Amino acid sequence: MPRTFEFCERNSWINLGGYNKIADNTYPNLMAVLTGMNYSQAVNSCDPYKISALNNCEHFIWNKYRKRNYSTAYAEDTPRIATFNGIKAGFIDPPTDYYFRPYFLAADDLSTKYLCLKAHCTGPEKTGIRMQVLIKDFISAIKDSTPGFGLFWMNSFSHEDVNCPSSMDDDFVEFFEELESGGYLDNTIVIFLSDHGFRFGRIRLTHTGWMEERLPFIYIWIPHRFRMNHAVQYTNLVENSNKLTTPYDIYMTLQHILALSNKTFIESPSQGCPQCQSLLKPMDSTRTCVSSGVPQHFCTCSTYEKINKDSARLKEIADFFVEEINKIVRSYGNASRGCSRYFLDRISHAKSLIVKQDVEENILIGVVTNPEAIFEATIRIIYGRDQTDKTMTLMETSRLDRYAPKTFCVQNSPVQMYCYCKSLLKR
């Protein structure tokens, strides 16, 4: 989206160059923004797989705004794969004042044109433009009555193909120009962000693809009046723009913004990252992935060394990795009975990070299996007396091939990420 990039740069939107995701896919990264919790905390406190649990979750940032008389809105333009739906239970009652899931479900029933495997157009307009119209309508509806908080999430033009966001480039420039000329940006903070980069396909096997997946884009618009009235906070944001930042920091920033407008509101620490803080406050330039809540598997701040893919040591690690995947699949019991057992075909890539010489090492390794799937993981190795005396632990795992067509036997199950349906082998 070169024109959108140019617009943001030309108009002094703040780009967070070190914004690092904290987990693999949308749900945990977005929950970090909305609740300040990591995946396990979010599931324990607001289990998305249980009916009504999400509605009973008080941790959502929009609840904090709503209690202080903000009008709230939430919309996703691809409702059938929405963050809190699909294999999750979703919201039984509207979580915000304006909840647009029914609207987009109805739009899905209109005549549809597909691009990049998604409903790019529903009815007479692009699905992404439909969302942009809703944003403008929401702002117009509340502008003379209450302040507002809205989350508007778009997948329709960006989820399936790394090249498809360009199809909305001109539309976003026009959208932002309309917000600007209409005065909407005079009193609105805009966080324009993604949850992660592209996770599948050949580009993901390159170093650029590895970095891009972990460093999603994010631009922040700060109104000129805010810059003048809160000059110290704005200066802090600018100075933090090239430091390591995370979704937890966005959560803390959203609380900070609320506190600036409502003196009775008290900010609470992020459960997933107690040391994380608002982007409007000074940040330590020496903060690390560990202190920022980023698991090593997703950390872009580490210096890895390439290692020989043909070494016997790496073959042992790869075999361990594949067997751990098989254990994960079996752990789902009857839900995974249609899934194949994996065998190592080859090692696609590998590199090493020495945490402590002769004591601890992290191996980032990618493997291709038989039947064909591509997995990547961080394996932590703790050494004893020598290199042969060691304990290996599987840390985070990613799957790099498009697995939906291979996992139809376990749809709507968490095992889907690891599965390859046996029935495909009989064809």
KELUMKE-952909 format. One record per residue (C-alpha): residue number from 1; residue in one letter; x, y, z. Coordinates in steps of 0.25 Angstrom, whole numbers. Layout:
# residues N
+-----+------+-------+-------+-------+
| pos | code |    xx |    yy |    zz |
+-----+------+-------+-------+-------+
| NUM |    A |     X |     Y |     Z |
...
+-----+------+-------+-------+-------+
***
This chain:
# residues 427
+-----+------+-------+-------+-------+
| pos | code |    xx |    yy |    zz |
+-----+------+-------+-------+-------+
|   1 |    M |     0 |     0 |     0 |
|   2 |    P |    10 |    10 |    -4 |
|   3 |    R |     0 |    22 |    -5 |
|   4 |    T |    -5 |    19 |     9 |
|   5 |    F |     9 |    19 |    14 |
|   6 |    E |    13 |    32 |     7 |
|   7 |    F |     0 |    38 |    13 |
|   8 |    C |     4 |    34 |    27 |
|   9 |    E |    18 |    39 |    26 |
|  10 |    R |    15 |    52 |    19 |
|  11 |    N |     4 |    55 |    30 |
|  12 |    S |    13 |    52 |    42 |
|  13 |    W |     6 |    39 |    46 |
|  14 |    I |    15 |    32 |    56 |
|  15 |    N |    21 |    19 |    51 |
|  16 |    L |    25 |     9 |    62 |
|  17 |    G |    37 |     2 |    55 |
|  18 |    G |    40 |    -7 |    66 |
|  19 |    Y |    26 |   -12 |    69 |
|  20 |    N |    27 |   -27 |    71 |
|  21 |    K |    16 |   -37 |    72 |
|  22 |    I |    15 |   -46 |    84 |
|  23 |    A |     8 |   -59 |    79 |
|  24 |    D |     5 |   -66 |    66 |
|  25 |    N |    -9 |   -62 |    61 |
|  26 |    T |   -20 |   -52 |    63 |
|  27 |    Y |   -26 |   -56 |    76 |
|  28 |    P |   -15 |   -55 |    85 |
|  29 |    N |    -9 |   -42 |    79 |
|  30 |    L |   -22 |   -35 |    79 |
|  31 |    M |   -26 |   -40 |    93 |
|  32 |    A |   -12 |   -34 |    98 |
|  33 |    V |   -17 |   -20 |    92 |
|  34 |    L |   -31 |   -21 |    97 |
|  35 |    T |   -29 |   -28 |   111 |
|  36 |    G |   -14 |   -27 |   114 |
|  37 |    M |   -14 |   -42 |   116 |
|  38 |    N |    -6 |   -53 |   109 |
|  39 |    Y |   -13 |   -65 |   103 |
|  40 |    S |   -13 |   -74 |   115 |
|  41 |    Q |   -18 |   -63 |   124 |
|  42 |    A |   -29 |   -59 |   114 |
|  43 |    V |   -34 |   -73 |   113 |
|  44 |    N |   -34 |   -75 |   128 |
|  45 |    S |   -41 |   -62 |   130 |
|  46 |    C |   -50 |   -60 |   118 |
|  47 |    D |   -50 |   -74 |   112 |
|  48 |    P |   -55 |   -71 |    97 |
|  49 |    Y |   -59 |   -86 |    96 |
|  50 |    K |   -70 |   -85 |   106 |
|  51 |    I |   -84 |   -79 |   104 |
|  52 |    S |   -85 |   -65 |   110 |
|  53 |    A |   -71 |   -65 |   116 |
|  54 |    L |   -67 |   -54 |   107 |
|  55 |    N |   -79 |   -45 |   111 |
|  56 |    N |   -75 |   -47 |   125 |
|  57 |    C |   -61 |   -43 |   123 |
|  58 |    E |   -59 |   -29 |   130 |
|  59 |    H |   -45 |   -28 |   125 |
|  60 |    F |   -48 |   -23 |   111 |
|  61 |    I |   -43 |    -8 |   109 |
|  62 |    W |   -56 |    -4 |   103 |
|  63 |    N |   -63 |    -7 |   116 |
|  64 |    K |   -54 |     3 |   123 |
|  65 |    Y |   -58 |    13 |   113 |
|  66 |    R |   -72 |    10 |   113 |
|  67 |    K |   -73 |    11 |   128 |
|  68 |    R |   -68 |    25 |   127 |
|  69 |    N |   -79 |    29 |   117 |
|  70 |    Y |   -72 |    27 |   104 |
|  71 |    S |   -80 |    21 |    92 |
|  72 |    T |   -73 |     8 |    88 |
|  73 |    A |   -73 |     0 |    75 |
|  74 |    Y |   -67 |   -13 |    70 |
|  75 |    A |   -68 |   -18 |    56 |
|  76 |    E |   -60 |   -29 |    47 |
|  77 |    D |   -63 |   -30 |    32 |
|  78 |    T |   -61 |   -45 |    31 |
|  79 |    P |   -71 |   -50 |    41 |
|  80 |    R |   -69 |   -65 |    38 |
|  81 |    I |   -54 |   -64 |    43 |
|  82 |    A |   -56 |   -53 |    53 |
|  83 |    T |   -46 |   -53 |    64 |
|  84 |    F |   -56 |   -57 |    75 |
|  85 |    N |   -64 |   -67 |    66 |
|  86 |    G |   -61 |   -78 |    56 |
|  87 |    I |   -57 |   -89 |    66 |
|  88 |    K |   -60 |   -80 |    78 |
|  89 |    A |   -73 |   -77 |    84 |
|  90 |    G |   -74 |   -62 |    82 |
|  91 |    F |   -82 |   -52 |    89 |
|  92 |    I |   -96 |   -55 |    92 |
|  93 |    D |  -100 |   -41 |    95 |
|  94 |    P |   -94 |   -29 |    88 |
|  95 |    P |   -81 |   -26 |    95 |
|  96 |    T |   -81 |   -11 |    91 |
|  97 |    D |   -92 |     0 |    89 |
|  98 |    Y |   -91 |    -2 |    74 |
|  99 |    Y |   -88 |   -17 |    70 |
| 100 |    F |   -87 |   -19 |    55 |
| 101 |    R |   -86 |   -34 |    54 |
| 102 |    P |  -101 |   -36 |    49 |
| 103 |    Y |   -99 |   -25 |    39 |
| 104 |    F |   -87 |   -32 |    33 |
| 105 |    L |   -93 |   -46 |    34 |
| 106 |    A |  -105 |   -40 |    25 |
| 107 |    A |   -95 |   -34 |    16 |
| 108 |    D |   -89 |   -48 |    13 |
| 109 |    D |  -102 |   -52 |     8 |
| 110 |    L |  -102 |   -42 |    -3 |
| 111 |    S |   -96 |   -45 |   -17 |
| 112 |    T |   -81 |   -47 |   -15 |
| 113 |    K |   -69 |   -45 |   -23 |
| 114 |    Y |   -56 |   -52 |   -18 |
| 115 |    L |   -42 |   -47 |   -18 |
| 116 |    C |   -31 |   -54 |   -11 |
| 117 |    L |   -40 |   -65 |    -6 |
| 118 |    K |   -48 |   -55 |     2 |
| 119 |    A |   -62 |   -48 |    -1 |
| 120 |    H |   -55 |   -35 |    -6 |
| 121 |    C |   -68 |   -29 |   -11 |
| 122 |    T |   -82 |   -32 |    -4 |
| 123 |    G |   -93 |   -25 |   -12 |
| 124 |    P |   -90 |   -13 |   -19 |
| 125 |    E |   -77 |    -9 |   -11 |
| 126 |    K |   -64 |   -14 |    -6 |
| 127 |    T |   -65 |   -21 |     8 |
| 128 |    G |   -54 |   -12 |    13 |
| 129 |    I |   -61 |     1 |     8 |
| 130 |    R |   -73 |    -4 |    15 |
| 131 |    M |   -65 |    -4 |    28 |
| 132 |    Q |   -60 |    10 |    25 |
| 133 |    V |   -74 |    16 |    23 |
| 134 |    L |   -78 |    10 |    36 |
| 135 |    I |   -66 |    17 |    43 |
| 136 |    K |   -70 |    30 |    38 |
| 137 |    D |   -85 |    27 |    41 |
| 138 |    F |   -81 |    24 |    56 |
| 139 |    I |   -73 |    36 |    57 |
| 140 |    S |   -84 |    45 |    51 |
| 141 |    A |   -94 |    38 |    60 |
| 142 |    I |   -87 |    41 |    73 |
| 143 |    K |   -80 |    54 |    70 |
| 144 |    D |   -90 |    64 |    77 |
| 145 |    S |   -93 |    55 |    89 |
| 146 |    T |   -82 |    46 |    95 |
| 147 |    P |   -67 |    43 |    93 |
| 148 |    G |   -65 |    29 |    86 |
| 149 |    F |   -56 |    17 |    85 |
| 150 |    G |   -57 |     8 |    73 |
| 151 |    L |   -50 |    -5 |    69 |
| 152 |    F |   -51 |    -7 |    54 |
| 153 |    W |   -44 |   -20 |    49 |
| 154 |    M |   -42 |   -23 |    34 |
| 155 |    N |   -38 |   -37 |    28 |
| 156 |    S |   -46 |   -36 |    15 |
| 157 |    F |   -34 |   -31 |     6 |
| 158 |    S |   -22 |   -35 |    14 |
| 159 |    H |   -23 |   -49 |    20 |
| 160 |    E |   -20 |   -59 |     9 |
| 161 |    D |   -10 |   -52 |     0 |
| 162 |    V |     2 |   -43 |     3 |
| 163 |    N |    -1 |   -35 |   -10 |
| 164 |    C |   -16 |   -32 |    -8 |
| 165 |    P |   -15 |   -21 |     2 |
| 166 |    S |   -11 |   -12 |   -10 |
| 167 |    S |   -25 |   -14 |   -15 |
| 168 |    M |   -30 |    -4 |    -4 |
| 169 |    D |   -18 |     5 |    -5 |
| 170 |    D |   -26 |    16 |   -13 |
| 171 |    D |   -38 |    14 |    -4 |
| 172 |    F |   -30 |    16 |     9 |
| 173 |    V |   -24 |    29 |     4 |
| 174 |    E |   -37 |    34 |     0 |
| 175 |    F |   -43 |    30 |    14 |
| 176 |    F |   -32 |    37 |    22 |
| 177 |    E |   -33 |    49 |    13 |
| 178 |    E |   -48 |    50 |    16 |
| 179 |    L |   -46 |    48 |    31 |
| 180 |    E |   -36 |    60 |    30 |
| 181 |    S |   -44 |    69 |    21 |
| 182 |    G |   -57 |    66 |    30 |
| 183 |    G |   -50 |    70 |    42 |
| 184 |    Y |   -51 |    56 |    48 |
| 185 |    L |   -36 |    55 |    51 |
| 186 |    D |   -36 |    68 |    59 |
| 187 |    N |   -41 |    61 |    72 |
| 188 |    T |   -38 |    46 |    69 |
| 189 |    I |   -26 |    38 |    72 |
| 190 |    V |   -25 |    27 |    61 |
| 191 |    I |   -17 |    14 |    63 |
| 192 |    F |   -16 |     8 |    49 |
| 193 |    L |    -9 |    -6 |    52 |
| 194 |    S |    -8 |   -21 |    48 |
| 195 |    D |    -8 |   -32 |    58 |
| 196 |    H |     4 |   -40 |    50 |
| 197 |    G |    10 |   -41 |    36 |
| 198 |    F |     8 |   -51 |    26 |
| 199 |    R |     9 |   -65 |    32 |
| 200 |    F |     9 |   -75 |    20 |
| 201 |    G |    15 |   -78 |     7 |
| 202 |    R |    29 |   -77 |     1 |
| 203 |    I |    31 |   -62 |     5 |
| 204 |    R |    30 |   -67 |    20 |
| 205 |    L |    43 |   -76 |    17 |
| 206 |    T |    51 |   -64 |    14 |
| 207 |    H |    58 |   -55 |    25 |
| 208 |    T |    50 |   -43 |    20 |
| 209 |    G |    37 |   -52 |    22 |
| 210 |    W |    41 |   -56 |    36 |
| 211 |    M |    44 |   -42 |    40 |
| 212 |    E |    31 |   -37 |    34 |
| 213 |    E |    22 |   -47 |    40 |
| 214 |    R |    27 |   -43 |    54 |
| 215 |    L |    28 |   -28 |    52 |
| 216 |    P |    14 |   -24 |    47 |
| 217 |    F |    11 |   -10 |    43 |
| 218 |    I |     6 |     1 |    52 |
| 219 |    Y |     3 |    16 |    50 |
| 220 |    I |    -3 |    25 |    61 |
| 221 |    W |    -9 |    38 |    58 |
| 222 |    I |    -9 |    49 |    69 |
| 223 |    P |   -18 |    61 |    67 |
| 224 |    H |   -10 |    75 |    67 |
| 225 |    R |   -18 |    79 |    79 |
| 226 |    F |   -13 |    67 |    87 |
| 227 |    R |     1 |    70 |    83 |
| 228 |    M |     0 |    84 |    88 |
| 229 |    N |    -8 |    81 |   101 |
| 230 |    H |     0 |    69 |   104 |
| 231 |    A |    14 |    72 |    98 |
| 232 |    V |    22 |    63 |   108 |
| 233 |    Q |    13 |    51 |   105 |
| 234 |    Y |    14 |    53 |    90 |
| 235 |    T |    29 |    55 |    91 |
| 236 |    N |    30 |    42 |    98 |
| 237 |    L |    22 |    35 |    87 |
| 238 |    V |    32 |    40 |    76 |
| 239 |    E |    44 |    36 |    84 |
| 240 |    N |    38 |    22 |    87 |
| 241 |    S |    35 |    20 |    72 |
| 242 |    N |    48 |    13 |    69 |
| 243 |    K |    49 |     5 |    82 |
| 244 |    L |    43 |    -9 |    84 |
| 245 |    T |    28 |    -8 |    86 |
| 246 |    T |    17 |   -19 |    87 |
| 247 |    P |     2 |   -20 |    88 |
| 248 |    Y |     3 |   -20 |   103 |
| 249 |    D |     8 |    -5 |   102 |
| 250 |    I |    -4 |    -2 |    93 |
| 251 |    Y |   -13 |    -7 |   104 |
| 252 |    M |    -6 |     2 |   114 |
| 253 |    T |    -6 |    14 |   104 |
| 254 |    L |   -22 |    12 |   103 |
| 255 |    Q |   -23 |    13 |   118 |
| 256 |    H |   -14 |    25 |   118 |
| 257 |    I |   -22 |    32 |   108 |
| 258 |    L |   -35 |    29 |   116 |
| 259 |    A |   -28 |    34 |   129 |
| 260 |    L |   -24 |    47 |   122 |
| 261 |    S |   -39 |    50 |   119 |
| 262 |    N |   -44 |    44 |   132 |
| 263 |    K |   -37 |    48 |   145 |
| 264 |    T |   -44 |    37 |   153 |
| 265 |    F |   -39 |    26 |   144 |
| 266 |    I |   -28 |    18 |   150 |
| 267 |    E |   -19 |    10 |   141 |
| 268 |    S |   -16 |    -5 |   144 |
| 269 |    P |    -4 |   -12 |   140 |
| 270 |    S |    -4 |   -22 |   128 |
| 271 |    Q |    -5 |   -36 |   134 |
| 272 |    G |     3 |   -42 |   122 |
| 273 |    C |    14 |   -32 |   123 |
| 274 |    P |    14 |   -25 |   137 |
| 275 |    Q |    26 |   -16 |   132 |
| 276 |    C |    20 |   -11 |   120 |
| 277 |    Q |    15 |     3 |   119 |
| 278 |    S |     8 |    14 |   111 |
| 279 |    L |    15 |    19 |    99 |
| 280 |    L |    12 |    33 |   104 |
| 281 |    K |    22 |    30 |   116 |
| 282 |    P |    37 |    30 |   115 |
| 283 |    M |    42 |    16 |   111 |
| 284 |    D |    55 |     9 |   114 |
| 285 |    S |    63 |     8 |   101 |
| 286 |    T |    70 |    -5 |   107 |
| 287 |    R |    57 |   -12 |   109 |
| 288 |    T |    57 |   -27 |   104 |
| 289 |    C |    47 |   -37 |    99 |
| 290 |    V |    47 |   -44 |   112 |
| 291 |    S |    43 |   -31 |   120 |
| 292 |    S |    33 |   -27 |   108 |
| 293 |    G |    25 |   -40 |   109 |
| 294 |    V |    31 |   -45 |    95 |
| 295 |    P |    34 |   -60 |    95 |
| 296 |    Q |    47 |   -64 |    89 |
| 297 |    H |    41 |   -71 |    77 |
| 298 |    F |    35 |   -57 |    72 |
| 299 |    C |    46 |   -48 |    77 |
| 300 |    T |    53 |   -40 |    66 |
| 301 |    C |    64 |   -34 |    75 |
| 302 |    S |    73 |   -47 |    76 |
| 303 |    T |    85 |   -49 |    68 |
| 304 |    Y |    84 |   -63 |    62 |
| 305 |    E |    95 |   -71 |    56 |
| 306 |    K |    92 |   -81 |    44 |
| 307 |    I |    96 |   -95 |    47 |
| 308 |    N |    99 |  -107 |    38 |
| 309 |    K |    86 |  -114 |    33 |
| 310 |    D |    93 |  -127 |    31 |
| 311 |    S |    99 |  -129 |    44 |
| 312 |    A |    95 |  -141 |    53 |
| 313 |    R |    92 |  -132 |    65 |
| 314 |    L |    82 |  -124 |    57 |
| 315 |    K |    75 |  -137 |    51 |
| 316 |    E |    73 |  -141 |    66 |
| 317 |    I |    67 |  -128 |    69 |
| 318 |    A |    58 |  -129 |    57 |
| 319 |    D |    54 |  -143 |    60 |
| 320 |    F |    50 |  -138 |    74 |
| 321 |    F |    42 |  -127 |    69 |
| 322 |    V |    34 |  -136 |    59 |
| 323 |    E |    31 |  -146 |    70 |
| 324 |    E |    26 |  -134 |    79 |
| 325 |    I |    16 |  -130 |    69 |
| 326 |    N |    11 |  -144 |    68 |
| 327 |    K |     9 |  -144 |    83 |
| 328 |    I |     2 |  -131 |    82 |
| 329 |    V |    -8 |  -137 |    72 |
| 330 |    R |   -10 |  -150 |    80 |
| 331 |    S |   -13 |  -141 |    92 |
| 332 |    Y |   -26 |  -137 |    86 |
| 333 |    G |   -31 |  -151 |    87 |
| 334 |    N |   -44 |  -154 |    79 |
| 335 |    A |   -43 |  -140 |    73 |
| 336 |    S |   -30 |  -144 |    65 |
| 337 |    R |   -34 |  -158 |    61 |
| 338 |    G |   -34 |  -154 |    47 |
| 339 |    C |   -20 |  -148 |    47 |
| 340 |    S |    -8 |  -155 |    41 |
| 341 |    R |     5 |  -157 |    48 |
| 342 |    Y |    17 |  -149 |    43 |
| 343 |    F |    31 |  -153 |    39 |
| 344 |    L |    42 |  -144 |    37 |
| 345 |    D |    45 |  -142 |    22 |
| 346 |    R |    55 |  -131 |    23 |
| 347 |    I |    60 |  -119 |    30 |
| 348 |    S |    57 |  -106 |    23 |
| 349 |    H |    65 |   -96 |    32 |
| 350 |    A |    71 |   -95 |    45 |
| 351 |    K |    79 |   -85 |    54 |
| 352 |    S |    84 |   -84 |    68 |
| 353 |    L |    84 |   -74 |    79 |
| 354 |    I |    94 |   -76 |    90 |
| 355 |    V |    87 |   -72 |   103 |
| 356 |    K |    98 |   -76 |   112 |
| 357 |    Q |   111 |   -83 |   107 |
| 358 |    D |   111 |   -98 |   109 |
| 359 |    V |    98 |   -96 |   118 |
| 360 |    E |    86 |   -92 |   110 |
| 361 |    E |    83 |   -91 |    95 |
| 362 |    N |    71 |   -87 |    87 |
| 363 |    I |    70 |   -94 |    73 |
| 364 |    L |    60 |   -88 |    63 |
| 365 |    I |    57 |   -99 |    53 |
| 366 |    G |    48 |  -101 |    41 |
| 367 |    V |    44 |  -115 |    37 |
| 368 |    V |    36 |  -121 |    25 |
| 369 |    T |    29 |  -134 |    29 |
| 370 |    N |    23 |  -146 |    22 |
| 371 |    P |    11 |  -144 |    19 |
| 372 |    E |    15 |  -130 |    15 |
| 373 |    A |    14 |  -119 |    25 |
| 374 |    I |    24 |  -109 |    29 |
| 375 |    F |    26 |  -106 |    44 |
| 376 |    E |    35 |   -96 |    51 |
| 377 |    A |    38 |   -96 |    65 |
| 378 |    T |    48 |   -91 |    76 |
| 379 |    I |    54 |  -103 |    83 |
| 380 |    R |    61 |   -99 |    97 |
| 381 |    I |    73 |  -108 |   100 |
| 382 |    I |    79 |  -109 |   114 |
| 383 |    Y |    92 |  -115 |   115 |
| 384 |    G |    98 |  -124 |   126 |
| 385 |    R |   113 |  -128 |   127 |
| 386 |    D |   115 |  -128 |   111 |
| 387 |    Q |   107 |  -126 |    98 |
| 388 |    T |   102 |  -141 |    99 |
| 389 |    D |    96 |  -139 |   113 |
| 390 |    K |    84 |  -129 |   110 |
| 391 |    T |    69 |  -127 |   112 |
| 392 |    M |    61 |  -122 |   100 |
| 393 |    T |    48 |  -114 |   102 |
| 394 |    L |    38 |  -110 |    90 |
| 395 |    M |    34 |   -96 |    92 |
| 396 |    E |    25 |   -88 |    83 |
| 397 |    T |    22 |   -94 |    69 |
| 398 |    S |    17 |   -88 |    56 |
| 399 |    R |    11 |   -95 |    44 |
| 400 |    L |    16 |   -89 |    31 |
| 401 |    D |     8 |   -96 |    20 |
| 402 |    R |    -7 |   -93 |    17 |
| 403 |    Y |   -13 |  -104 |    25 |
| 404 |    A |   -28 |  -101 |    24 |
| 405 |    P |   -30 |  -111 |    11 |
| 406 |    K |   -22 |  -122 |    19 |
| 407 |    T |   -30 |  -121 |    32 |
| 408 |    F |   -44 |  -122 |    28 |
| 409 |    C |   -46 |  -134 |    37 |
| 410 |    V |   -44 |  -126 |    49 |
| 411 |    Q |   -50 |  -112 |    46 |
| 412 |    N |   -54 |  -104 |    58 |
| 413 |    S |   -44 |  -111 |    67 |
| 414 |    P |   -31 |  -105 |    72 |
| 415 |    V |   -23 |  -118 |    67 |
| 416 |    Q |   -26 |  -112 |    53 |
| 417 |    M |   -12 |  -105 |    53 |
| 418 |    Y |    -5 |  -118 |    55 |
| 419 |    C |   -13 |  -128 |    47 |
| 420 |    Y |   -12 |  -134 |    33 |
| 421 |    C |   -25 |  -142 |    30 |
| 422 |    K |   -22 |  -157 |    28 |
| 423 |    S |   -33 |  -158 |    17 |
| 424 |    L |   -24 |  -149 |     8 |
| 425 |    L |   -14 |  -160 |     8 |
| 426 |    K |   -24 |  -170 |     1 |
| 427 |    R |   -27 |  -162 |   -11 |
+-----+------+-------+-------+-------+
***
